[in-house]
């Protein structure tokens, strides 16, 4: 795993309050700089997304998209991905394209761009 996880409620709350949000109908991305020099990531799928199976699928698809796009040398950022209502019904390629667009808007380096 190339990133650390955000686990504490206060970390999520701080990022929601102070981070910059980038919204798309499929996903929401929250980003803020951190002092650790490594990216820390949190994935969120609330009950609005659906039952446990849908929430787990949404998190799984977001995790896969992150592995495709989050660069190891992304620097010190805290990142939260929030699933929207349609996220569990999307193909993984659609979520991947959405995440790439949101990361571009946020100014984060994309691993897919580095490889090509």
Secondary structure, 3 states (H helix, E strand, C coil): CCCEECCCHHHHHHHHHHCEEEECCCEEEEEEECCCCCCEEEEECCCCCCCHHHHHHHHHHHHHHHHHHECCCCCCEEEEEEECCCHHHCCHHHHHHHHHHHHHHHCCCEHHHHHC
